[in-house]
Every structure is written in structure tokens, then in C-alpha cells.
């Protein structure tokens, strides 16, 4: 059996090459090549992580699998190189590869969270959708929240990455606004300023993070759980669900299969529908 690193390297390149040629469709312009490459690498990252995580989740760390795809991506952009023989061309290639990863990888992980939870959420009549897909549903008149919720303004703000919807007799209601990050460091100081007000408006406000390494630090613990002496006295999210490198601690959940996220989504949806005023800043899911 291949190691996860061997698997992700092979899978990433296989999918990228296949999708790139398909998307290019024989065109040779620079703009066509750039567009095809961006789309192909998005698909390669997503499908590789979905496939590799299904195959290795019981034995390997989610973050390690993710970063092995990053390595495959950089090598595709730069080629294999000897670190003792770096030159300007190789360095420029590494920088370019890192930049393209940063631009694409966050959206890929958002897409993964939606896909990974889709089938399991169906039994609760719940779905997670990307911001762009919620925008389409709004324009089609499919979202039935009260006007006071002002869902359109929330979506236009681009403060959240994924939204949770519940289907009530064919009517779709937005009940949660979710921040999805590959690392807890990513703009988290900015993100907490968005999640707190949305909780006050009686929406569910969780966060999902791929690599929860920094959640062991007191600063980040207090950002999630509250209890800080100065800035972070109150909880910043209803819960933060880390797929790797974290331990469960109050509102921080180690949740490598996102099973708790799904159960808590169901509990939040029930609260939203039955006693929404109690879905306040301090609400906490009871299922563990």
C-alpha cells in the first residue's frame, strides 16, 4: 500500500493533468492557460484531499495529508529541486507556487467541508452551502427567512464562508453562518468580530478549522471559549471544530470526521425553529 504522501502526489498530478487538458480544449493563449490551470488545480486539490482523507483518515493526521498536497502542488509548479542549489528562478517559482496555493486552498477546504458533510446532514433536512450558492438561492427566491434577518446583506458582507440551511416543508431557512479556515491563525482576529454579532442576532455561529495547532495557546483558547482577562472575556463562537492537532476543551472540539459539527448543526437548527431567542451568544450544544 502506498504511503499517503505517495498517494497524494500521484493523485494530485493525475487529476491536474487530466483536468488541465480538458479545460484548455486545445487553446494556446496565455489567458486560457491561466484560467485552465487555476480551475484544474482547484479540482486536483479538492478531489485529492477527499480521496486521500477517505483512504487514510483512520491512520493519518488531516493536516499532514493536506500539507502533502501542498508539497505536490509546489513540485508541480517548480519541479524537484535541491535545496542546496537554489537560484533566483527556483525561488521565484516557489514564491509563485505558495501564492497560488494560498489563493486557492482556502476555497478548496470550504468546498470539502460542504461535500464531506452533505450526505450525513440530509437525514436532518439540513445542508451546508457555499456563499456563492446561497446567493443563487436568494436570487431564485428559495430562501424564506424573515426580512428582519436581512440575509442578503450578511451574504454580501463576505464575512462567512459557508451557511447552514434547514428545509422546513420545502421552505429553506438560513440558521447558521460558518467560518471555515485551514489554520486557526488565518484572519482569526478579524473573524471573531463577525461571529460575535451574528450570535447576538440568534444565528448559529461555529467555525471549522483543518489544523488546530494554535488552539493550545491561551490566547486562542480564550478567543473561542471566553474567560480572558481583557479582550476575550466572552466566547467568540458557538463552537470551533478542529479536524487535527487539537484536544476538546469546552467549545473547542477535536472532530476529525466532523461528526460533532453535524450533530450540533441538528441541535442548533431545532433551537432556531423552536426557541430562537435562546440561540443567543452563550448557547452551547449539549451533545458530546
C-alpha positions as CSV (number, residue, x, y, z in Angstrom):
1,X,0.0,0.0,0.0
2,X,1.3,3.4,-0.9
3,X,2.1,5.9,1.8
4,X,-0.3,8.9,2.0
5,X,2.5,11.1,0.6
6,X,3.0,8.9,-2.4
7,X,-0.8,8.6,-2.9
8,X,-1.4,12.4,-2.8
9,X,1.5,13.2,-5.1
10,X,0.3,10.7,-7.7
11,X,-3.4,11.6,-7.4
12,X,-2.9,15.3,-7.5
13,X,-0.8,15.2,-10.6
14,X,-3.1,12.7,-12.3
15,X,-6.1,14.8,-11.8
16,X,-4.4,18.1,-12.6
17,X,-3.1,16.9,-15.9
18,X,-6.4,15.3,-16.9
19,X,-8.5,18.4,-16.0
20,X,-6.0,20.9,-17.4
21,X,-6.0,19.3,-20.8
22,X,-9.8,19.0,-20.7
23,X,-10.3,22.6,-19.7
24,X,-7.8,24.0,-22.1
25,X,-9.5,22.4,-25.1
26,X,-6.6,23.0,-27.4
27,X,-6.5,26.7,-26.8
28,X,-3.0,28.2,-26.6
29,X,-3.5,31.8,-25.3
30,X,-1.9,32.8,-22.1
31,X,-5.2,33.8,-20.6
32,X,-6.7,30.4,-21.5
33,X,-3.8,28.6,-19.9
34,X,-4.0,30.6,-16.7
35,X,-7.8,30.0,-16.4
36,X,-7.4,26.3,-17.1
37,X,-4.6,26.0,-14.6
38,X,-6.5,27.7,-11.8
39,X,-9.6,25.6,-12.3
40,X,-7.6,22.4,-12.7
41,X,-5.5,22.9,-9.5
42,X,-8.7,23.6,-7.5
43,X,-10.2,20.4,-8.7
44,X,-6.9,18.5,-8.1
45,X,-6.6,19.8,-4.6
46,X,-10.2,19.0,-3.7
47,X,-10.5,15.6,-5.2
48,X,-7.1,14.5,-3.9
49,X,-7.9,15.6,-0.4
50,X,-11.4,14.0,-0.4
51,X,-9.9,10.7,-1.8
52,X,-6.9,10.7,0.4
53,X,-8.8,11.5,3.6
54,X,-11.3,8.8,3.0
55,X,-8.5,6.4,2.4
56,X,-6.1,7.4,5.3
57,X,-8.3,9.2,7.9
58,X,-8.2,6.4,10.4
59,X,-4.4,6.3,10.4
60,X,-3.1,9.8,9.3
61,X,-3.5,13.4,10.5
62,X,-5.7,15.5,8.4
63,X,-3.3,18.4,8.4
64,X,-0.4,16.1,7.3
65,X,-2.4,14.9,4.4
66,X,-3.3,18.5,3.4
67,X,0.3,19.6,3.5
68,X,1.4,16.7,1.4
69,X,-0.9,18.0,-1.3
70,X,0.7,21.4,-0.8
71,X,4.1,19.7,-1.4
72,X,2.8,18.1,-4.6
73,X,1.4,21.4,-5.8
74,X,4.8,23.2,-5.2
75,X,6.7,20.5,-7.0
76,X,4.4,20.7,-10.0
77,X,4.9,24.5,-10.1
78,X,8.7,24.4,-9.6
79,X,9.9,20.9,-10.4
80,X,12.0,18.8,-8.0
81,X,15.0,20.8,-6.7
82,X,18.0,20.5,-4.5
83,X,17.7,22.9,-1.6
84,X,21.5,23.4,-1.6
85,X,21.3,24.6,-5.2
86,X,18.6,27.3,-5.1
87,X,18.7,30.0,-7.7
88,X,16.6,33.0,-8.5
89,X,14.4,31.1,-10.9
90,X,13.7,28.3,-8.4
91,X,13.0,30.8,-5.6
92,X,10.6,32.8,-7.8
93,X,8.8,29.5,-8.7
94,X,8.5,28.6,-5.0
95,X,7.0,32.0,-4.2
96,X,4.6,31.8,-7.1
97,X,3.5,28.3,-6.1
98,X,3.0,29.4,-2.5
99,X,0.9,32.3,-3.6
100,X,-1.3,30.2,-5.8
101,X,-1.8,27.7,-3.0
102,X,-2.9,30.5,-0.6
103,X,-5.3,31.9,-3.1
104,X,-6.9,28.5,-3.9
105,X,-6.6,26.3,-0.8
106,X,-9.0,28.2,1.4
107,X,-11.8,27.9,-1.1
108,X,-10.9,24.2,-1.7
109,X,-11.3,23.4,2.1
110,X,-14.6,25.3,2.2
111,X,-15.8,23.1,-0.7
112,X,-14.5,20.0,1.1
113,X,-16.5,20.8,4.2
114,X,-19.7,21.2,2.2
115,X,-19.1,17.9,0.3
116,X,-17.9,15.9,3.3
117,X,-21.0,16.6,5.4
118,X,-23.6,16.6,2.6
119,X,-24.9,13.1,2.8
120,X,-24.8,12.9,6.6
121,X,-26.8,16.2,7.0
122,X,-29.6,15.0,4.7
123,X,-31.2,12.9,7.5
124,X,-31.8,16.2,9.4
125,X,-33.1,18.1,6.4
126,X,-30.0,20.3,6.7
127,X,-27.5,21.4,4.1
128,X,-24.3,23.4,4.1
129,X,-23.8,25.7,1.1
130,X,-21.0,27.9,-0.1
131,X,-21.6,31.7,-0.2
132,X,-21.9,31.7,-4.0
133,X,-24.6,29.0,-3.9
134,X,-26.6,30.8,-1.2
135,X,-26.5,33.9,-3.4
136,X,-28.1,31.9,-6.2
137,X,-30.8,30.5,-3.9
138,X,-31.6,34.0,-2.7
139,X,-31.9,35.4,-6.3
140,X,-34.2,32.4,-7.1
141,X,-36.5,33.3,-4.1
142,X,-35.7,30.0,-2.4
143,X,-34.7,31.4,1.0
144,X,-37.7,32.1,3.3
145,X,-36.1,33.9,6.3
146,X,-38.0,36.9,7.7
147,X,-36.9,40.2,6.2
148,X,-35.6,41.3,9.6
149,X,-32.9,38.6,9.2
150,X,-31.5,40.6,6.2
151,X,-29.7,37.5,4.8
152,X,-28.8,39.3,1.6
153,X,-26.7,41.9,3.5
154,X,-25.0,39.2,5.5
155,X,-24.0,37.3,2.4
156,X,-22.8,40.5,0.6
157,X,-20.5,41.2,3.5
158,X,-18.5,38.1,2.7
159,X,-17.8,37.6,6.4
160,X,-18.7,34.0,6.3
161,X,-17.6,31.1,4.1
162,X,-20.4,28.6,4.4
163,X,-24.0,28.8,5.5
164,X,-26.3,26.2,7.1
165,X,-29.8,25.8,5.9
166,X,-32.7,23.8,7.2
167,X,-35.6,22.6,5.0
168,X,-39.0,23.1,6.6
169,X,-41.7,21.6,4.4
170,X,-40.0,22.8,1.3
171,X,-39.0,26.2,2.7
172,X,-35.3,26.9,3.1
173,X,-34.2,28.9,6.2
174,X,-30.7,30.0,6.9
175,X,-30.0,29.3,10.6
176,X,-26.1,29.4,10.7
177,X,-23.1,31.3,9.4
178,X,-19.9,29.3,9.4
179,X,-16.3,30.4,9.2
180,X,-14.1,27.7,7.6
181,X,-10.3,28.0,7.8
182,X,-7.3,25.8,7.1
183,X,-5.5,27.2,10.1
184,X,-6.7,29.0,13.2
185,X,-4.3,31.8,12.5
186,X,-6.0,32.8,9.3
187,X,-7.6,36.2,9.9
188,X,-9.0,34.9,13.2
189,X,-8.8,38.2,14.9
190,X,-10.9,39.7,12.2
191,X,-13.3,36.8,12.0
192,X,-14.2,36.9,15.7
193,X,-15.6,40.5,15.1
194,X,-18.1,39.0,12.7
195,X,-19.1,35.9,14.6
196,X,-20.0,37.6,17.8
197,X,-22.6,40.0,16.3
198,X,-24.2,37.1,14.3
199,X,-24.7,35.2,17.6
200,X,-26.4,38.2,19.1
201,X,-28.8,38.1,16.1
202,X,-29.7,34.5,17.1
203,X,-27.9,32.6,14.4
204,X,-25.7,29.6,14.9
205,X,-22.0,30.7,14.5
206,X,-19.5,27.9,14.5
207,X,-16.0,27.7,13.0
208,X,-14.3,24.8,11.3
209,X,-10.5,24.5,11.1
210,X,-8.3,21.9,9.4
211,X,-5.2,22.5,11.5
212,X,-5.9,23.4,15.1
213,X,-2.3,23.6,16.3
214,X,-2.6,27.1,17.7
215,X,-5.7,26.3,19.7
216,X,-3.4,25.0,22.5
217,X,-2.3,28.6,23.1
218,X,-4.1,30.6,25.9
219,X,-4.8,33.5,23.5
220,X,-6.7,31.3,21.0
221,X,-8.4,29.3,23.8
222,X,-9.9,32.4,25.3
223,X,-10.9,33.7,21.8
224,X,-13.0,30.6,21.4
225,X,-14.1,29.9,25.0
226,X,-14.0,33.3,26.6
227,X,-12.6,33.7,30.1
228,X,-9.8,36.1,29.1
229,X,-8.8,38.8,31.5
230,X,-9.1,41.7,29.0
231,X,-10.1,41.4,25.3
232,X,-11.7,38.0,25.1
233,X,-14.0,37.7,28.1
234,X,-16.8,36.1,26.2
235,X,-16.9,33.1,23.8
236,X,-16.1,34.1,20.2
237,X,-18.0,31.3,18.5
238,X,-20.7,28.7,19.5
239,X,-18.0,26.1,18.8
240,X,-14.8,25.6,16.9
241,X,-14.4,22.2,15.3
242,X,-10.7,21.1,14.5
243,X,-10.0,18.2,12.2
244,X,-6.5,17.8,13.5
245,X,-3.9,18.9,16.1
246,X,-6.4,19.9,18.9
247,X,-7.9,18.5,22.0
248,X,-11.5,19.0,23.0
249,X,-11.8,21.8,25.6
250,X,-15.1,23.5,26.3
251,X,-16.2,25.0,22.9
252,X,-13.1,23.7,21.2
253,X,-13.8,20.2,19.7
254,X,-11.4,17.7,18.2
255,X,-13.7,16.5,15.4
256,X,-11.7,14.7,12.7
257,X,-14.7,13.3,10.9
258,X,-16.9,16.4,11.6
259,X,-19.4,14.2,13.3
260,X,-19.9,16.6,16.2
261,X,-20.4,19.5,13.8
262,X,-23.2,17.6,12.1
263,X,-24.9,16.7,15.4
264,X,-24.5,20.2,16.7
265,X,-26.0,21.6,13.5
266,X,-29.1,19.5,14.0
267,X,-29.4,20.7,17.6
268,X,-28.9,24.4,16.5
269,X,-31.5,24.0,13.8
270,X,-34.0,22.7,16.3
271,X,-33.3,25.6,18.6
272,X,-33.6,28.1,15.8
273,X,-37.0,26.7,14.9
274,X,-38.5,26.2,18.3
275,X,-36.9,28.7,20.7
276,X,-34.8,31.0,18.6
277,X,-34.3,33.7,21.3
278,X,-32.4,31.1,23.3
279,X,-30.0,30.6,20.4
280,X,-28.0,33.5,21.8
281,X,-24.4,34.4,22.4
282,X,-24.0,31.9,25.2
283,X,-25.9,28.9,23.7
284,X,-23.9,25.7,23.7
285,X,-24.8,22.4,22.1
286,X,-25.4,19.7,24.6
287,X,-24.5,16.6,22.5
288,X,-20.9,15.5,23.1
